[in-house]
Amino acid sequence: MSKKSVLIIRCGALGDLVYATSVIDALKMQYGEDTLIDFVCTPGSGTLFKCDERVNKVFPLKHKKVPIFFSKQKKEIIKASQNRAYDILINFEFGKQFRSLIDAIEAEKKIGALVEDISFPPNIIHMVDITKYLFKSIISQEVYEKSFPRVIGSDVEKVSIKYNLPKKYIIISPSNSHQKKNRLNYRAWENSSWIDLIKKLSKKIPIVIIGNKNEDEFFTKLQPYPENVIDLVAQTNLCELIAVIENASALVATDTGTAHLASAVNTEVFALIGPTPAESTGPYKSPFNKVHIISSNQECAPCYKTKVMKDCKNNVCMKEISVKMVYDRIASANIV
């Protein structure tokens, strides 16, 4: 079998790209470990593959709607395919702005969204399963059933030494990408609830706090932290963060990228979810991980991107997730 070359297009947030990693092992199992896999993704999310030797090249695409004529990044992608045509192009993007780029890329076979007329069976609900269904036609059923999201970070032992991590700890990831000034964050849990949970858990087990750069204002509201807390906010790069999560006993977060990273490295994850549909966009449950969805089960939820959410002024679905509810769920899993 000759070496295959595959180009994959997935330009979304970090969680979206984590979903798409299910295709990597699938291609390697189907066509061989020497299969060349390139990705087109946003610059920030693309750093996910910095430590991943399974991925050959990442083409960053910052401005998705800019026409090819004005886009240096799109021209680079097209030129690379003209120099050496891909055997397979897999598109995971449903936005029509990608059609011209897909048409211009040289590839022997093109599959996925915008390329094929695809009808999803009723049981295909989660975005991971939707992603897998888009490339199902080019792999065997056996490979399909073995394909799950998987990410690779820095060496766990080296990262543990660098940040002086204890042997056992829980990660608290309280912020998310929807943390905006002067705007209600519908996915957010109350700051006071995070403070109480951190205080309660830290009496039983070391806590590691993680978060992104430029979120100082948010994390200041949670401080001062109690003893037994390690603050790694803005301290790690993405590869190191993956290692920190992989080495943890569990991760607690809202519906955000770190929860998807945890599920992809098989770290037990407790996801606090309100307005978003957990069954389609929550952390993915596989045969190898443990995912706990914690919800207040409001009748109006899920309501994400609907008029109900836009009209909501109280964010009751997240507010009514109590600290006791979260702590008891963690305790019942024998984490503390």
N, C-alpha and C positions, 0 to 999 in steps of 0.2 A: 504494500500500500504506500503510495507516494505521500509526502508530507503535505498536510492541508494547511491553508491559511484562511483565517476567519476574521471578519470585521464585525464588531457588535456596536450598535448605537443605543446608548441609554444616557440621556442628559436630564437628570432630575436631581433631587436632594440626595443626601447620603443614604437614607433608608431605601430609596428607589434603586440605587446602585447595588446595595447589599442584596436586594431581591434578585437582581440580575446575575449575581455571582453563581447562581445555580447552574448556569450554562457552562461555566468553565470546566468543572470536573466532568460534566456530561460530554463535552467535546473531547476531552483528553481520554476518557474511557472508550468513546466510540471510534475515534480516529487515531489514537496513539498519543503518548506523552510528548512527542516532538511537534504536535500541532501548534502552529503559530496563531496566537490570539491577540488581536488588537482591539482597543476600545475607543469609542468616541464618547466623551462625557464632559461635564462641567469641570473647570479647573480645580475648584475646591474639593469636590467629591472624588476626582481622579487621583488624589493623593492616597486613596484607599489601596491602590495597587503598588505603592512605592516599595513595599517589602515582599510583594507577591511575584515570585519567579514564574508562575504559570502564565502571567500576562506579558506579552512581548513588548508592546508599545501602547502608550496612551496619547490620543489626540485630544487636546483641550478645545472645547467649543464654548466660549463665553456668551456670545450673542447669537441665539438660535434663529431669530427672525430676520437677521441681516441677510440680504440677497448674496448669492455666491460672488457676484462681480465685486462687491465691496468687502467681502470677508476673506482676509488672509488665511484664517484658520480653516475655513471650508476648502479653499483652494489647495492647501497643503494636504488635506485628506484625499481630495480627488487626484492630485498629482501622484501621491503614493500608490493609489490604485492603478493609475495609468502606467507607472513604472513596473509594477508587478500586480496584475489583476488578482483579486481575492478569489478563492474557490467558493466561499460562501459569505454573503452579507446577511446578518440577522438584525432586524430593526425592532426595537421594543418601544418606540415612540409613536403615539397615535396622533400627535399634532400635525396638521397639514403643512406646517412650515418646513417639515423635514422632507417632503416629497421631492423637491428639486435636487436636494443633496443626494438622496437615494438614487434618483435617476442618473445623476452624473457620475456616481462611483462605479468603477469597473469591477464587476464580479460575475463569475460564471453562473452562480445561483443566488437568488435573492428571496428571502422568506421573512415572514413576520408581519407586523402592522403596516398598513398602507400598500403592501406588496401583494398580499393574499386576501381573499374574501373569507374571513374567519368567523365562525359561529361557535361561541363557547358553550359547552354543556352546562346544565344547571348546577352541577356539583363543583364546577370550577369557579370559586368565589374569591379566595385570597389572591393578592397580587403576585405572590410567588408562584401559585398554581397557574395563574394567567400567563405569567412569563414563561413558565415551563411549557405550557400548551403551544406557545408561539414557535418553539423549536422542536416540538415533538416529532414532526414529520421527518427529521433528519437523524434521529437516534432510535435505537431499539427500545422495546418496552422494558427490558431488563435495566438498561441504563437510565431510562426515564424514571423508574421507580427508585433508583439509587441517587438521584440528583437533588441536592439541597443547597441552600446558600451556605457558603463557607468563605471566611476571610482569613488572611494571614498577616500577622503583625511582627513586631520585633521579638527577639529572643526573650522569653518570659523570665528566665533566671537573671539575665543581665539587667533587665528593667527593674526587677524586684530589688536587686542590689543597689542600683542607681538611686532609687527613690526610698530605699530602706523600708520596704513593705513587710508587714508581718506575714506569718504563714497563713493566717486566716483573717479575712476581712470582708465586709460588705461595702459595695459602692452605692453612694447616693448621687444620682444625676438629676438635680432638680430643675434645671433650665431646659428650654427647647428653642428651636429655630423660630418660633412664633412670639418670642419675647421682644415685643416692640414697645417703644415709649408711647404713652398716651393712647394706648389701644388695648381693649380687653383681650387677653390671651385665653381663648376658650379651652385650650388644652392644659392650662396651668392649674396646679394645686395651690392652695393657700400657703403663703410664706410662713404663717404661724404654725401650720400643720407640719411643714418641713422641719421647722425649728424643734417642735415637740418630738417628732419621730427621731431626728438625729440625737437629741438628748436621751431619749429612752433606749435606743439601740446601742448607743456608745457605752452604756453601762454594762452591756453584755458582750460586745464584740467591737474590735477596731473598725472605724468608719473611714472610708476614703471618699472625699468630695471631688467630683470632676465637673468641668465646664469649659466653655470656649473663651477665647480672648475677647476683649471688649465687652465683657459682661460684669464688670466690676460693680456697677450700680446695683445689679440684681443680687449678687452674692454678699455685698455689704449688708443688705437687709437681713441676711441669715446669721450674721456674725454678732458677737464672738462665738466661736465654736467651743463646745465643751472639751474636756480632756479625752484622749483616745480617738481624736479625729486628725486625719492627715489631709491637708489641703493641697490638691493637685490641679486646681483650677488654672488653666492656661499654662501649665507646666510641661505638658507632654505634646509631642507631635502625634499624628493620627496612628502611625505604626506602634508607637509606645503605648498609646491609649488602648489599642486593641489588646496588647500584651497585659496591661493592667486589668482589663475586663476579663480576659481569659483566665487569669490567675485568681480571680475573686470567687468567693463562695456564692455570691448572688449580687444582682444589681437591681436597684429600685429606681424607676423613672416614670415619666409620663409617656405619651405616645410620641417618641422622638428617636433620632438616629442611634443613640447609644443603646436603646432597648433592642434595636434590630442587630446591632453589632454583637450584643450579648447572646442573642438566640443563634447567631451564626458561628459563635465559638463555643456553643453548648454550655454557657454559664447560665445558671438558673436566674430567671428574670421575673420581676414583679412589676407589671405595667399598670399604672393608674390611668384609666381611660374613661372619658365622658362623652364628648360629642362625636368622636370618630368611630367608624365601624370596625371593631376589633377583629371580626371574622374575615375582613378583607384587607385591612391595612395595619393591624396590630403585629407584634412580634410573631414570627412564624413558628408554629409547633412542628417539630420533626420527631422521628423515632429516637433521636439522640439528645434532645434537650428537654427542659422543663420550663413552661411558660405559664405564669399565673396572671390572669386578667382580673383586675380589681375594679369593680364598677359599683355605682350607687343604684344602677338599674332604673333610671328614670324612664317614664313612659314616652317622653319626648326625644329620647336618645335612641340611636344616633341621629344627629341633625346637621352634621358637618356640611358646609357650603349650601345650606338651605335657608329659606326665609325664617324658619324657626330659630336658627342660630343667630342670624342677623338681628332679629328682634329681641334676643335674649339680653337682659341687662344684669343678670345675677349669677350666671354660670353655676346654677344649682347642681348640675350633674357632677361637677368636680368638688364643689364645696361640701357636699354631703358624703364624700368619701372620708370617713373619720380616721384619725390616727390609730385608734384602737383596732379598726378594721384591717388596716395595713399591717400593724405590728402583730396582731394575732395570726394573720395569714403567713407571715414570715416565721413566726414561732412554730406554727403547726407543721411547717416544712423542715423543722429541726435545724434551722440555720443558726438560731441563737439559743 
